[in-house]
Amino acid sequence: MNDTGPDALLDGLRDVLVGRLSDIGRRFSALLADTVPHTALVIFTRECTGRPRKVAGDPDIVDRVTIAELDSLRADLAHGQIFCGRAAVAGRLREVYAILDRTDTLLVLVPAGRPPRPAVLDTVRAMFGIVATAIQLQVQGASPAYLAESRAASAERARTIAELTEVHATTLETLLATLRSHDLDDDRARSAAGETASAALIRLRTTVDSHREFAEESVVTAFARLRGELRGLLRHRDLELDLVEPAVDGRAVPGEVAHGARALVRGAVLSLSGQDEVTRIRVGWSCSDTELVVDVRDDGRGLADVGELERELRPRVETLDGTLTTESTSGWGSRVVASLPLQPPSTTPPSHHALADLGRRELEVLGHLVAGRRNRTIAERLGVSESTVKFHVAGVLRKLDVATRAEAAALGGEAGVRPVP
């Protein structure tokens, strides 16, 4: 962005918008690097339940910034506002630039060097508005690539939270049991420590609940959002829309399933409403403990091109491991039914042969991964260098045929590897 002419600006924005959604933070950071020097960039949106943070820059900041911190910062801003000041980011107060777009998407920059001129930040705000809108459109479109990436991220985060919860809850419960024992002396110290452990356990459970609330959406809320989208879609069409809402006691659905289901309905309604003599379309959702069923039908003569409709909808359904059926009967209308499971397929635990391939030190490192420790802490525990730990972690990932340390920890725990105390 040294050349700030309109052509260079548009070319730069085009490069930001093209590519994987998960990398959009890195691309936007590169575009801003010369004009607004910064050490870290975070884009935060609750639309993306799989990866709500798109980040780039210093790992000590982007890996540690929390959803609670970003939510708190966002709550203090009005749409279009540019904030320059100190805010809690990654565990401590830092100088930041923050912008909240009207899509409710938040941009946070941790600056490096002198503050830019106000006009420059105004330009950044306009550019971020385009980036935020592109993110929103990609999420609402729910392409198979987005759904697959979102489901993988959600599953990984759920496994990580479950592992950390189990480890920390067990530790705190054991500590509480010890502190409540009357065999210990010094009642005041025991009482204070017990209260601290109890408060920590409550905070742990609250954090897990908030992550679950973030990653999932009430089926009633998801359907209400669909209602608004369909009204806008059919605003200029003389068509009756019959919406059958799901039961109010239906369970919450993962964010990617909600996005996928809405995209399926929009696609089906657009296709079916294009037939001659269709005056009414019925859309119904039903949610059980295991699946969300989407049912769309019309009152036409059964002239819909269900083959073309299947080609459009099936990739999304199969990405979510669901099933799709379509039918179009002459004189009786057309129908689309999709069944979407609410949980991704379970990961098969590694066999004993896979664990047998791990060396003694690799098994020890795997035990520390199950306990949720970082490389630096593992190195200190084992009395080796951090680079040695990285080497062993890479060997564990390769031999267990997994991509992340969280997956290795989950598979190790399922196979009976105990967390190293």
Secondary structure, DSSP 8 states (H G I E B T S, - for coil): --S-SHHHHHHHHHHHHSS-GGGHHHHHHHHHTTTS-EEEEEEE-TT-SS--EEEEE-HHHHTT--HHHHHHHHHT--TT-EEEEEEEETTEEEEEEEEE-TTS-EEEEEE-SS---HHHHHHHHHHHHHHHHHHHHHHHHT-HHHHHHHHHHHHHHHHHHHHHHHHHHHHHHHHHHHHT-TTSS-HHHHHHHHHHHHHHHHHHHHHHHHHHHHHEE-HHHHHHHHHHHHHHHTTTS--EEEEE---TT---EEHHHHHHHHHHHHHHHHHHHTSTT--EEEEEEEE-SSEEEEEEEESS-S---HHHHHHHHHHHHHHTT-EEEEEEETTTEEEEEEEEESS--------HHHHHTS-HHHHHHHHHHHTT--HHHHHHHHTS-HHHHHHHHHHHHHHHT-SSHHHHHHHHHHTT-----
